[in-house]
């Protein structure tokens, strides 16, 4: 995948739209300033990698019934600074807004449902070879 | 504290539940697979000799129930002479006799499994399925027939006080009474709560967990003059806490996990396991009366995903390991994540057993807290 060159903005690094992938903003507040330890991208997942997670989700249409895309890296690679292995990219409020996202975990307190992808999406990841049945089962049980 | 881990390696199994003298498993391919405990014990002895005998004694024969003289001798020898406190035995699962039957259900994922009064209950994405008269001795010759009892995705299933409790996430908690009788077949689910992650039944109550650490207390009412103590209905209790409990527990938001166990609430938070007594104060009111610390542990900041009592201790599930909490110490029982894990505190025979499904296969952990207790 060819990653477009980002430009720095006050809100973060903005990756311009390509013919296949919409504009994406790697927000500073989901790197440095988000409250607590959760929902921040890990140092091992810098903005260009974050962009790839989003682009993959967009191109493969990794959605369930909720208004967001879900991100995952091969083999459940850690994406978040608190060990999160999944990411969410909420649908932008306006069509002209850039997308953004953040790492999530169903292990977070009181997030057992909202941070748990629905089973058909998890099966898509298994069928695509991104994760095996063992990890798929753990995701379905809210352990990831 | 001694820990014996017997692993049936290579078993690609999502769920495992030991019941009577058999180990019931569901494979990722949607088949029911059944092993006889006796066959596992023989395999353990072939694989590890005296250690295998000792492991089987601890895992499958609480208080020595049904143990052979050789197993009793083996555990005595190990307790007296072993220099280690953790033992591992690997058995190739394909070398252990079993039968398998593809049930052909369109279940989506299997999320929980329960055997209760000789019926099997399967919590799945597609709902709660139940199977009558699961008969391991039939060696799979009788075709298993499933009945779909609840049509919403069912994340967990439990049983107690003659009742099945089905936790269906944001579709709520439903009770199915008469789980031990023929009336079960006609029993209709009673929805008793709007949200449920899991539920525990026992000691006169159904504790419904709406998250890992938040719960509601449902008091069980029983039919008058009934021959058996089946739940007829539940009512939501008003819960309050004594000042001592408020000081010890603080906000429920800091808790990782809560468990209703032996008529007490056990809370795991900030590296402490706290036991809180629950007393009635009249009518539908219950008071969390007194808390005391029963164990301490370190998790390296990882939350507790589940907790399971085994004997007087607990096994805690973290994202990447299991911790074993004894009276005075704690240890890593297993490295690596698991899919399912359970203990069997309602069983007479398997009180020291924890079964799990891991990446390597089926783990059968026998926890030995010493001869004076078991």
Interface residues (C-beta under 8 A of the other chain):
Chain A: X83 X107 X109 X110 X112 X113 X119 X122 X133 X134 X136 X137 X138 X140 X141 X143 X144
Chain B: X12 X14 X28 X108 X109 X110 X111 X125 X153 X155 X169 X170 X197 X211 X212 X213 X214 X253 X256 X302 X303 X305 X319 X337 X339 X340 X359
